[in-house]
Amino acid sequence: MWTIKEAYLKYLGVGMNKPLNSFCVYIDDEKSAHIEEDENSVRDISVKTILDNQEYIVSVVCKSDISLEFWDNHKLIKKLKEI
């Protein structure tokens, strides 16, 4: 939960000035996360996470219409060598 909450604060651009208890993170059956700031508002965002040994490594919050692709170190190094 921490990585998702931290990613959401970064998405908003407010840093730690927004209290962590001012919004909720819900994870549905498909392991998809949703963020609610109050009972009536759900932001049009997407939450992507990478897990390692059942622990969250990184979470990214972005607009729902943006496609994200996570690269491992090998793919990143290969792409950098192509530049």
Buried (B, 14 or more C-beta within 10 A) or exposed (E): EEBBBBBBBEBBEEEEEBEEEEBEBEEEEEEEBBBEBEEEEEBEBBBBBEEEEEEBEEBBBBEEEEEEEEEEEEEEEEEEEEE
